């Protein structure tokens, strides 16, 4: 069967006419991907510097992951959880050993996994901590991004995500991110706190990296108050920040490449995106028996969660991270990226700040959030063969696949510097 060829303009027009307008994509229509590259329908080649919001850490169409998906799809695709299948248990054993937890609860998307963690936290609070039913509260951070379900946007402060979607779910306490005093105050003043949900790095907020000791001290405060420390590593996990997890739990990279946050093992770990290598929706919640065992048959589930294809894909995706040493590569290349872009920022008034960790980085454009400057720069980057996208108006996030090599990174740095240098507001 020959794939019907359509132009970029035709593809955009089709989405505009027949699709809900819930996204504002950069005007480029992609039809093929391999490693760090993508091609549009006209055949132009680009460096991908978004990696599907860090879902494609292992590179586009990674052969090992694709082969695992195809081979499993030709054998058994879905049974639901009404029956056992012969791949799920292998995946659960592999992943729990890989990350150092007792049990895994499989889901499909990042938002589903966050919802799962919230339910798990509340049930643990009622049955193990002794909080009166329906009175549990979970501490969250301002400017968070954990998804867009009704419950999750209930504790978002993004007006675009919240406006006209109420009424909202109660039971959340919002505090300032990277503020240990605020966390300690909330823990002391609220006796029914069940958990603290936090992103190790706030990606959607503009790659905001907290203070070096924030996560370790936050975990200690939670332990002191018998509160679950819940790490949302949907975007930061699976080697993106230069270690297996941004919380550095069970780090797979060598000590010499680990810097920053001391090792912190979450009570509840939320994974998604690169758990699949971008090939198939896979997410998971991991915890030890003392927490996970509160979940009983009928409490939670998903028809597709834990399906054989997802299980096979996730094993392959994690093996690629381990075998190709992607955490080490992200750590090494990330240092080069920030060093060179920071040096450039000192000479260019348009770049106000460079920040990040590993290969999750961002530049802050010296303009207001409601300006089009960052968007216009991304359009020019596209024209020059590199795809990135703004977040929060005046911030551009840079997150290439972790299979990138140093020569490719140097070329991309040159493209970014050349583009911004020639750019006029």
Steps between C-alpha positions, in 0.01 A plus 500: 500500500645838395463782750308790350722806484356833610667838539566673831233755419245226431585312821464814711170584332363151574586527870354847518170391343447158659697512825425672828711812542660394829859554383694776325773308314802652339419508124699197388350168390718201581480168322814308601746478788828322569727555797537874561349596164150551359391578144199695382268386221702696245816318606676777698713365786501646854663444834227419753561708813176414677500117489119491533534669839772248598307191391755422226812494718622185324473663157231482234410148390771336710545160332508296821179658631320479164599134459368418847172674416458333160592153624256520789226648279523197275447266796258652753389861534236522773330273750378763748584426861219246518769243418874472555737546209853366468678838469360722775662317790838506325465875449397560861796300627742675263377851581480456877855362502611782269364776723524333840136460604285204607202546270382672182148601398483528119306774321517665157549877519678737734179664621351157574808413704473824699133429571599150610762637738247740653253217561773278641614777734149565630420132557827451685420805715162362606599139550857530628553851638155524655379825347118522516341400168450784249721737701841422348689790345790492256755778478588616146714779355405817319573506127483122490410298196376146561247469216158636411239270657232665713664405829847606386393843373326547834841574648648675196539877489504510119193709405489353149475146638244595768265761352144366457585144610375517861377402750833369622613221729583594858773361723814679380729754666712715267840630607788675327739271315855473633392642836577266790362741760164501321500121491588473868229752591236311300599171662484646851175689456299227329459177694337306215775527240541170314763586240719755326485487118794667329688520171877470556534764229200702386520437126187664366556800727819569305754241622517645848773313693463516880774557756752218532371370834129565440391145418704327770381738771142484375516121521634523856218735602244262351652205686497699825125562461411154363404649164563331164759666275357461147735579211348573162783393268283465188716759320821503706540124537669237282844671468379840377680701769829310490399227740245221489265711711524870578456403866811285446337195653685183392707710262626308196773745407850496645580709807723737307204604286265552794479851636244709677217345696606226743340162457131509592272200476135605465231314693297504178660536156302605192639414156378538142615647167849349443397183685373411152774662293218687327377186327185414694313653799653361821498645850545359847483569871759329719502461880601253767263240645409703808337755269397307189330218690206726590382457139259206474308349206246747367661808659674617184575377150521552127403278208824583319722546806756220508417369153759271339621755243551768764688256723732385221563857385580625851756226562673580171487875570671458838757262357596762240549761772723262695695345214562822306588692819257779419514652850875547470462647152233744615719612789806553280322677213288709733809656655629594154164646399459720808863613501494616139152652508576678829814649346293614202237651732767728647549655158138514383233717659218280369594199716444584864578164662594139421398226744441128520651165587619223271329545164195676643583868453339833426591855409310797635438759231538862607144600422157485663301177528228636270746588223546289187880516512564144619248364248659701220844366595364144485365568151847615390659199670263283297609676183861424599433131561431473874164449670424644844197661659434775755344445840353776716535754223863608526680171581632255240551142614778292345478124551650289218498119495766361732661301219648823363878506465740786567549591135124528448464707817772740386320550169174568687667750731631679191150510351353643821772766537487596132121526505477715812795716393324590176163542664352846539205568726 
